[in-house]
């Protein structure tokens, strides 16, 4: 199973599954950047030239995608909690979910990419 609801039964993804799927993709992107940073460091170890700005961008992307993955995973949990509390029909659960969504939006990476 590569991600949420990938059971192979043809079931539709739930809305919360999309948060988890995007969190997984963001985490995988961050992990790939860790690999790239290691490769750039190996090149430097062996005295090979490489564009230093590419390593800097890989470090930025690892940090940014890791942060995005954490926020999206937390948003998926908030959605699940809202559903467990009665869903959108429960006005208190919905208001709390909206407030959590605003907090999570504020946690999304704002740092511009290095030029």
C-alpha positions in Angstrom: 0.0 0.0 0.0 1.6 3.2 -1.2 -0.8 5.7 0.5 -4.1 6.2 2.1 -7.0 4.1 0.8 -4.8 2.3 -1.8 -6.3 -1.0 -1.0 -6.9 -1.7 -4.6 -10.6 -2.1 -4.2 -11.5 0.9 -6.3 -12.8 2.8 -3.4 -13.1 6.6 -3.7 -10.6 8.6 -1.6 -12.2 10.5 1.2 -11.4 14.2 1.7 -9.2 13.5 4.6 -7.3 10.9 2.5 -6.3 13.7 0.1 -4.6 15.6 3.0 -2.7 12.4 4.0 -1.8 11.7 0.4 -0.4 15.2 -0.2 1.4 15.0 3.1 3.0 11.7 2.0 4.1 13.2 -1.3 5.5 16.2 0.4 7.4 13.9 2.8 8.8 11.9 -0.1 9.9 15.0 -1.8 11.7 16.1 1.4 13.4 12.7 1.6 14.5 12.9 -2.0 16.1 16.3 -1.2 18.0 14.7 1.6 19.4 12.2 -0.9 20.3 15.0 -3.3 22.1 17.0 -0.5 24.1 13.8 0.3 25.1 13.5 -3.4 26.2 17.1 -3.6 28.3 16.6 -0.4 29.9 13.5 -1.9 30.8 15.5 -5.0 32.4 18.1 -2.8 34.3 15.4 -0.9 35.8 14.1 -4.1 36.7 17.6 -5.2 34.2 17.6 -8.0 32.7 20.9 -8.9 28.9 21.3 -8.5 26.7 24.3 -8.5 26.5 25.4 -4.8 23.2 27.0 -5.4 21.6 23.6 -6.3 22.6 22.3 -2.8 21.2 25.5 -1.2 17.9 25.0 -3.1 17.8 21.3 -2.1 18.2 22.3 1.6 15.5 24.8 1.2 13.1 22.4 -0.5 13.8 19.7 2.1 12.9 22.1 4.9 9.9 23.5 3.1 8.4 20.2 2.0 9.0 18.7 5.4 7.1 21.6 7.0 4.3 21.3 4.4 4.0 17.6 5.0 3.7 18.1 8.8 1.0 20.8 8.3 -1.0 18.7 5.8 -0.9 15.7 8.1 -2.2 17.8 11.0 -4.9 19.2 8.7 -6.0 15.6 7.9 -6.2 14.8 11.6 -8.3 18.0 12.2 -10.6 17.0 9.4 -11.0 13.5 10.9 -11.7 15.0 14.4 -14.4 17.2 12.9 -16.1 14.3 11.2 -15.9 12.2 14.4 -17.5 15.1 16.3 -20.5 15.1 14.0 -19.2 16.6 10.8 -20.3 19.9 9.2 -23.7 19.4 10.8 -22.2 20.0 14.2 -21.7 23.7 14.2 -19.1 23.7 17.1 -17.1 21.0 15.3 -17.2 23.0 12.1 -16.2 26.3 13.7 -13.3 24.5 15.5 -12.2 22.9 12.2 -12.3 26.2 10.4 -10.2 27.8 13.2 -7.7 24.9 12.9 -7.6 25.4 9.2 -6.7 29.0 9.6 -4.0 28.1 12.1 -2.6 25.5 9.7 -2.6 27.9 6.8 -0.5 30.3 8.9 2.0 27.5 9.5 2.5 26.8 5.8 6.0 27.7 4.5 6.3 31.4 3.6 10.1 31.4 3.0 10.8 32.3 -0.6 13.1 30.0 -2.6 16.8 30.9 -2.8 17.6 32.6 -6.0 
